Amino acid sequence: MLALFDLDNTLIDRQGGLDAWAGAFARSRGLPDQAAALVTARLRDRAYPEDFDYLRDVLRLADGAEDLWREYIDGLTRSVCCFPGVLEGLQGLRREGWTLGIATNGAVDIQRAKLDVTGLTGLFDGVTISEGVGARKPERALFDAAAAACGVPLSAGGWLVGDNPATDIVGAQAAGLRTAWVAGGREWADGPREPDLIVSSAAEAIAMLRRLTR
């Protein structure tokens, strides 16, 4: 059985890591607290090198945009971590014969760095990142590529676990996958069809998937 996972704020705490990095970044340059909030707001949903052209100009930084991007990658990868129970749960899914894949939007270098530093890379049969395949969730092409990277056709079905209602859940439903939404205390109000599972965390979703094969 195939299980695809979103990365940011599903398996890893990107938001917590971003908040920590943005605060440290602002302090290191003697910038006001509002600067950290501006950085966080700009990078909350996604981050690409061109975002640092914008931040460089707005914050009047002397650093080059490419240097700022590399600083962001290095700093964020030191700040992010997996949510509790994720690593152990994924290891259990693999032992029970599941085929596991990452299906994430973002830039290849930062997403790969986060997978490596959190110890997730070796747990997946395939890793698909939007920048690398030229398609973004909720586009079906991203889900097709993610299944292919795992060596299985999307038509064989499977699951998607993610936190974003539109890009993860609605997109995966349209691609023919069953879905587990990491709600984090939110109520579902984002589409005509509810997810197959509504869970509080990725670890809970993984535990429920494991029960399907027992």
C-alpha positions as CSV (number, residue, x, y, z in Angstrom):
1,M,0.0,0.0,0.0
2,L,1.2,3.5,-0.9
3,A,1.3,6.3,1.6
4,L,2.4,9.8,0.5
5,F,3.3,12.4,3.1
6,D,3.5,16.2,3.0
7,L,6.6,17.4,4.8
8,D,6.2,20.9,6.3
9,N,3.9,21.2,9.4
10,T,2.9,17.5,8.8
11,L,6.0,15.5,9.6
12,I,8.2,18.4,10.7
13,D,7.5,21.5,12.7
14,R,8.5,24.0,10.0
15,Q,6.5,26.9,11.6
16,G,8.2,26.5,14.9
17,G,11.6,26.3,13.2
18,L,10.9,29.4,11.1
19,D,9.8,31.4,14.1
20,A,13.0,30.5,15.9
21,W,15.2,31.2,12.9
22,A,13.6,34.5,12.1
23,G,14.0,35.8,15.6
24,A,17.7,34.8,15.7
25,F,18.2,36.3,12.2
26,A,16.7,39.7,13.3
27,R,18.7,39.8,16.5
28,S,22.0,39.0,14.8
29,R,21.6,42.1,12.7
30,G,20.2,44.4,15.4
31,L,16.8,44.6,13.6
32,P,13.6,45.4,15.5
33,D,11.1,42.8,16.5
34,Q,8.9,43.8,13.5
35,A,11.6,42.6,11.2
36,A,11.3,39.1,12.5
37,A,7.5,39.2,12.0
38,L,8.0,40.5,8.4
39,V,10.5,37.6,7.6
40,T,8.1,35.1,9.1
41,A,5.1,36.4,7.2
42,R,7.1,36.4,3.9
43,L,8.3,32.9,4.3
44,R,5.3,31.3,6.1
45,D,3.8,29.4,3.2
46,R,6.9,28.8,1.2
47,A,10.4,30.1,0.6
48,Y,12.5,30.5,-2.5
49,P,15.7,32.3,-3.3
50,E,13.8,35.3,-4.8
51,D,12.1,35.9,-1.5
52,F,15.5,37.1,-0.2
53,D,15.8,39.7,-2.9
54,Y,12.6,41.2,-1.4
55,L,13.8,40.9,2.2
56,R,17.2,42.3,1.3
57,D,15.6,45.4,-0.1
58,V,12.9,45.9,2.5
59,L,15.2,45.4,5.4
60,R,18.1,47.3,3.8
61,L,20.6,44.4,4.3
62,A,24.1,44.5,2.9
63,D,24.2,40.7,2.4
64,G,23.6,39.3,-1.1
65,A,20.4,37.5,-1.7
66,E,22.1,34.2,-2.4
67,D,24.1,34.5,0.8
68,L,20.9,35.1,2.7
69,W,19.3,32.1,1.1
70,R,22.2,29.9,2.2
71,E,22.0,31.3,5.7
72,Y,18.3,30.5,5.8
73,I,18.9,26.9,4.7
74,D,21.6,26.4,7.3
75,G,19.7,28.1,10.1
76,L,16.3,26.5,9.4
77,T,17.7,23.0,9.1
78,R,19.2,23.5,12.6
79,S,15.9,24.7,13.9
80,V,13.4,22.2,12.6
81,C,12.6,18.8,14.1
82,C,10.1,16.0,13.5
83,F,6.9,16.0,15.5
84,P,6.8,13.4,18.3
85,G,6.2,9.8,17.2
86,V,6.8,10.5,13.5
87,L,10.1,8.6,13.1
88,E,9.0,5.6,15.0
89,G,5.7,5.4,13.2
90,L,7.2,5.6,9.8
91,Q,9.7,2.9,10.7
92,G,6.7,0.7,11.8
93,L,4.9,1.4,8.5
94,R,8.0,0.3,6.5
95,R,8.3,-2.9,8.6
96,E,4.7,-3.7,7.8
97,G,5.3,-3.4,4.1
98,W,4.0,0.0,3.2
99,T,5.6,2.0,0.3
100,L,6.3,5.5,1.6
101,G,6.8,8.7,-0.4
102,I,7.2,12.4,0.2
103,A,5.1,14.8,-1.8
104,T,6.0,18.4,-0.9
105,N,5.9,21.8,-2.5
106,G,9.1,23.9,-2.1
107,A,12.7,24.4,-3.4
108,V,14.8,21.2,-3.8
109,D,17.8,22.3,-1.7
110,I,15.9,23.4,1.4
111,Q,13.5,20.5,1.4
112,R,16.3,17.9,0.9
113,A,18.3,19.5,3.7
114,K,15.3,19.3,6.1
115,L,14.8,15.6,5.2
116,D,18.4,14.9,5.8
117,V,18.8,16.7,9.1
118,T,15.7,15.2,10.6
119,G,16.6,11.7,9.7
120,L,13.7,11.2,7.4
121,T,15.4,10.7,4.1
122,G,16.2,7.0,4.5
123,L,12.6,6.1,5.5
124,F,11.1,6.9,2.1
125,D,11.0,5.0,-1.2
126,G,10.7,8.2,-3.2
127,V,11.0,12.0,-2.6
128,T,9.1,14.4,-4.9
129,I,9.6,18.1,-4.5
130,S,7.6,20.6,-6.6
131,E,10.6,22.6,-7.9
132,G,12.2,19.4,-9.1
133,V,9.3,18.2,-11.2
134,G,7.8,21.5,-12.4
135,A,4.4,20.9,-10.7
136,R,2.9,21.9,-7.4
137,K,0.2,20.4,-5.2
138,P,-2.7,20.5,-5.8
139,E,-1.8,19.6,-9.4
140,R,-2.3,16.0,-10.2
141,A,1.1,15.9,-11.9
142,L,2.8,16.3,-8.5
143,F,0.9,13.2,-7.2
144,D,1.6,11.3,-10.3
145,A,5.3,12.0,-10.0
146,A,5.3,11.1,-6.3
147,A,3.8,7.7,-6.9
148,A,6.1,7.1,-9.8
149,A,9.1,8.0,-7.7
150,C,8.0,5.2,-5.3
151,G,7.7,2.7,-8.2
152,V,3.9,2.4,-8.2
153,P,1.2,3.9,-10.5
154,L,-1.1,6.5,-9.0
155,S,-4.0,4.4,-10.4
156,A,-3.2,1.7,-7.8
157,G,-4.5,4.1,-5.1
158,G,-3.1,4.8,-1.6
159,W,-3.1,7.5,1.0
160,L,-2.0,11.1,1.4
161,V,-1.3,12.5,4.8
162,G,-1.1,16.3,5.0
163,D,-2.0,19.5,6.9
164,N,-3.1,21.8,4.1
165,P,-6.8,21.5,3.1
166,A,-6.5,22.8,-0.4
167,T,-3.1,21.6,-1.6
168,D,-2.9,18.3,0.3
169,I,-6.4,17.0,0.9
170,V,-8.5,18.4,-2.0
171,G,-5.6,17.9,-4.4
172,A,-5.1,14.3,-3.3
173,Q,-8.8,13.5,-3.4
174,A,-8.9,14.7,-7.0
175,A,-6.0,12.5,-7.8
176,G,-7.9,9.4,-6.5
177,L,-6.1,9.0,-3.2
178,R,-7.6,8.5,0.3
179,T,-6.7,11.3,2.7
180,A,-5.7,11.9,6.3
181,W,-5.9,15.5,7.3
182,V,-3.6,16.7,10.2
183,A,-6.1,19.2,11.6
184,G,-4.2,20.5,14.5
185,G,-7.3,21.6,16.3
186,R,-9.0,23.1,13.2
187,E,-12.5,22.2,11.9
188,W,-12.9,20.9,8.3
189,A,-14.6,23.6,6.2
190,D,-12.5,23.7,3.1
191,G,-14.1,21.4,0.5
192,P,-17.2,19.6,-0.4
193,R,-15.8,16.2,0.6
194,E,-14.3,15.5,4.0
195,P,-11.0,13.7,4.4
196,D,-11.2,10.0,5.1
197,L,-9.5,10.6,8.4
198,I,-9.2,13.7,10.5
199,V,-6.4,13.5,13.0
200,S,-4.6,15.7,15.5
201,S,-1.1,14.8,14.3
202,A,0.9,12.8,11.7
203,A,1.7,10.3,14.4
204,E,-2.0,9.6,14.9
205,A,-2.5,9.3,11.2
206,I,0.4,6.8,10.9
207,A,-1.0,4.7,13.8
208,M,-4.4,4.5,12.1
209,L,-2.7,3.5,8.8
210,R,-0.8,0.8,10.6
211,R,-4.0,-0.7,12.0
212,L,-5.3,-1.1,8.4
213,T,-2.6,-3.8,7.7
214,R,-2.9,-5.7,11.0
